[in-house]
Amino acid sequence: MTADSQHNNASLDGVALNVAAPERLAGFYGRHLGMAVERSGRILRAGYGGSGACLELRPLPAAAPYVHDPLDEYWKIGITLPDVDMAFEQLSRAGVPVTQPRQFLDIGYMCHLTDPDGHQIELLQHTFAGQLRTSAGDPAQPLGGGAQIGQITLRVSDLDAALAYYQGSMGMRLLSKQIVGGRDFTLYFLAFTDETPPHHDLEAVENRPWLWQRPYTTLELQHLTQPGASVRRASGGAAGYAGLLIDGGTQ
C-alpha cells in the first residue's frame, strides 16, 4: 500500500465551521498560512490540497460571535510542517500573535495561534526539537512551505462510544495513543489508512514524529479524564464547529 492509501476509499475531507464572514477568514488562511481557497456557492474551502483535509467556511451571519470553551467538542486544527521556527518568525513579522515554539513533553515541537474569529490553530513540526528537520524550509513560502492540515481535534468524554463510532462504524484505524503526563486528558489519533506505525506499541514515543509526517489528515480525540468532565456538543445553528466532512458529507 502507498502511504496515503485510504481504508475502503473513505477519507477525512475536512472540518466545517459556521462563521459570520467566510471571505475575511479565508483571507487570513490564505495570506498568513498559505492555504489555497476555493468557492462553492456561498461556501469557501481553504486547504493545502493533496490527501489532507480542508476548512469549510459556511456563512452564518446571524450567529453570536464564536467563543472557544475548554469543554467544547471542537478543539483545533493542527498544521504539520517542516520548520516551526521559520513559521513563527514569519507570523511574528506579519503581526500575527503566536506563542513561542517549544517542545511540549514527548508530544511534539509546536506553537499556537488563533484565527480572527478565535478558532484554535496548532503548528506542529514533523520532528522533535533537536532532531533533523524533514527539510530546511523555504522563507519565500508561507510557513516555510510543506504545510498541511495534519489533525482535526475533537474532545470526547465517553471514549468507548467515540472509538466504537470512529473505529467500528466508520472504519478508521487507531495509529497512536498518547498519555499526556500531568494533564487530565489522553490523546488518540485515528485515520482512514492501511498504514501501521513503525513500532507495534501504539504508545511508543518514536511513532510520534512518524505520525506528524503522514500525508493525510488524522482525527485526534482528546479524551477528558478528569471526573465529571462532560463535553458540550455543538449546536447546528451556532457559530463554530458544524461537523466533520467525511467523503463529502457532514458527520
HUKAQUI-V923766 format. One line per field, one symbol per residue. phi: phi as a letter, one per 20 degrees, with the letter a starting at -180 (. if undefined). psi: psi as a letter, one per 30 degrees, with the letter a starting at -180 (. if undefined). Layout:
phi->???
psi->???
//
This chain:
phi->.ffdfdflmfbeercececfcgfffffffffedmeeccdcmeedcdadmmeeecededfbfeffgfcfcgdffedadddeafcffffffffffenefbfffbeelderebbcbcefenffcddcfgcfgnefffbfncfedgmnnmebfebdddecddfgffffffefeenedfdbcceefmcebcdcdcbebdfcfgdfefefffffggffdfedededdeefdfgnfcfeffefedfofcpedclnded
psi->klegkkkgglkjfakkkkleieeeeeeeeeeffgkkkkkjbfkkkkagabglllkjjkkiffllkkjkkfgkekdlkkjklejeeeeeeeeeefgkkklkkljjbgeljllllllffgkkkkkkkellkflklflfljffkkgglglljekkkkkkfieeeeeeeeeeefglkkfkkjkjkglhlkkkklljlglklekfjffkeffeeeefgkflklkkkjjkfkkfkjkjkkkfgllbkflkjjhflk.
//
